[in-house]
Structure formats: C-alpha cells, structure tokens
Amino acid sequence: DYNQDDRFKKDFYQSVHRFLPSLTPEDISLDSCGIRPRLQGPIDPVKDFVISEESNKGLPGFINLIGIESPGLTSSLAIARYVKPLVA
C-alpha cells in the first residue's frame, strides 16, 4: 500500500515548530511513498556513505553520493567538506 497518510502531520508540525518557529502547517506537505533502494541485502553488513567521483566511468565531474541514510543530515557538513575538493 503506497497511499499517503497525513494523520501525523499535526504531531510532526508541533514537534518541529519548537526548532523552526517560523514554520507554518502549510509549509509541511507529504512527499512520495514507496520502496527505498538499499545498498545491501537483508543479511549483508550496512553499506552507507558511499562517495564516488565517476571520471573512471566516463563521467567526469559526476559525484555519486549513495546510501546516505541516517545520520546523513547530521553528517551533511562533514560530507560537504569531503566532497568539495572532488567538485573543485
């Protein structure tokens, strides 16, 4: 069942509003719902934070950021510092 359900929107807004006081309920909307691809099988060890510059595959300037799950947001500044020289 990939139907979206917004029954927790009010709870989500109330918890986030403490940190983002300018946020309004209208700022929150449902996104997509579905199957999220993973980098490993059910019994494989976790493989996340794969960062790969793809010039060797004929894609100069293309940088893959794969499998960045939680704590990806927390790590976003460290990821940016790592990726910045690859972009340059």
C-alpha angles and dihedrals in degrees: 000000000000096000114132120237123197098185091116096047093102092050091047092049093050094051095045095042090069089066098033106037094176091060116111127198088249089062091066120079136162117259127195128317125207148087116332115213116234131203095226140043124249094273099032121104116262114277112190137141095046107169115182132173104212105207090115088061093054094265107110112190093017112123119189118211103189134179096005100160129150121359086031094109092049090048096044096106092049090047090051091051089052095046097043095079090047090056093046 
